[in-house]
């Protein structure tokens, strides 16, 4: 939370898994949206949210297919360890470009993959972390980036605004 400059508003977590960040940010007053594509994980997230009496919106399916996401302004967007999955194919890459061009956001937290990872061997695009940040800035309304940390695993975390 210390790197988030916007202290209240709406948050979108792309690839939310079990919704950890939505739990934390909702506790701090945000209206949260969790997007998860895996149906089994969505069911677990729904059960956890219900058990914790959370109100965040859970969107099951692809981030690319949700009109609600396209029609909502988000103060904070989390793309932690997810965007590299979209650049493995041409279709995913084009969908990501379209999403970035149309996503209304103030701040994006982006965790880049390491281009040396085996999963990226035959990817349609395989950016270095710095190239990926530039790609996002060129295709979104965001204008600047700040490196928050660089992990030992080669993955870097950035705030873009």
N, C-alpha and C positions, 0 to 999 in steps of 0.2 A: 504494500500500500504506500510505502514511502516514496516510490518513484512515480506514482500517479499524481498528476498535477490537478486533476479535476476531482473534487472531494465528494460529489454527489451527482446523481443523474442516472443515465441508462448505460448498461454494460451488455456487450455481446461476447460470449465465449464460444469460439468456433472450434469444434472438436472437443467438447466439454468433458468427455469421458463420464465420470460419476458426478460431475457438477461441483467439485471442490471450490473453485473460485466463485461460483455463483452463491454458494453458502456463505463464504467469507464476505463478499461484497454486499450481499443482501443484509447481512448483519450490520454493515456499515452504512446502510441507508440507500443503496442503489436499487433500481429496478433492473432485474437481470433476465437475460435470455440465454439459454444453454442450447447449443445445436450439437446433436450427436447423430451419426449416421448408422450406428450399429444397434439393431432392435433389442438385443439382449441387454446391452449396456444401458439403453434408454429405460427399459423396465426396471433395472436396478436403481438408476438415478431417480426415477419416479418414486420408488419405495423409500429411498433415503430422504428425498425431499418431503414426502408425506410424514415420515417418522420425525423429522426435525421441524415440522410445521412451517416449511418454506413455501413461498408464493411465486418463486421465479418460474418463468415460462420455459417449458421444455419443448423444443422443436425437433421432432424425429425426422431424419432424412437428410438430404443434401442441402448444404448452405446455399447452393446455387438455385434451388427450386422453391425457396420460400419467399412469397410475395411480401409477407410481414417484415422480413429483414430488409427487403428493398424499399419498403415504405416507412421505415423507422429511422430516426436520427439517433445515433449512439454516441454518447460522450466518450466511452472507452470501449475498445475492441481488443480482445485477446486472441492472438493467433500463435499459440505456443506449440511449437513442434508439429505443425499441421500443413502449412502451405507447400512444403516440398512434396507432399503426396499428390498435389494437384499438378505439378509440373512434370510428372513422369510421362504423361501422354499429351498429345497435341490438343485433344478435346478438353482435358483438365486444365491445361495452360490457357486456352481460349476462354474457358469458363471463369478462371481466376482473373484474367484481364477484365472481363465484363463485370465481375463482382467488384473489383477494385474501383473501376470507373464509376460505378453506381452506388457504392456504399457510402452513406453519409456518416462521417465520424470525425471526432475531434482529435482523438489520440489512439494509436495502435501500438500494442505491445507485441513484438514479433520475435519469435525464437527461430533462428535459422538452423538448418541442418548442416552437417559437415559434408562437403562435396565428395569426400573420399569414401563415404559409406557404401557398402556393397549394394544396398537397395537402389542406389542411383546409377548403377553401371550403364544401363541402356535408356536412361531417362531422356525424354524429349528436350528438356532443358535441365542443366545442372549448374546453378549459380554458386559462386563463393558467397559467403555471408554479405560482404560489401556489395557485390553485384546484385544480390537479391534485394537489399535495401534500396538500391538505386532503381531497380525495376518497380518496386512498390511505389516509390516517390513519383516516378514518371507516369504511373498508371492510376494514381489516386489524387485526391484533393490535398494530401499531406505534402509538406514542403521541407521539413527538416528531420534529422535523425540524431539520436544520442545513444551511444553504446553504454549499456548498463553494466554488462558483465560478459566475460568470455569464459566458458566452461572448459574443464580439462578434456572433455569429450569432443572438443572442437566446435561446439554449438554456442552461438553468441545470442545474447538477449538485447534487443533494442527498443527504445521508445521513439515512435515517429509521430510528429504533430504537424 
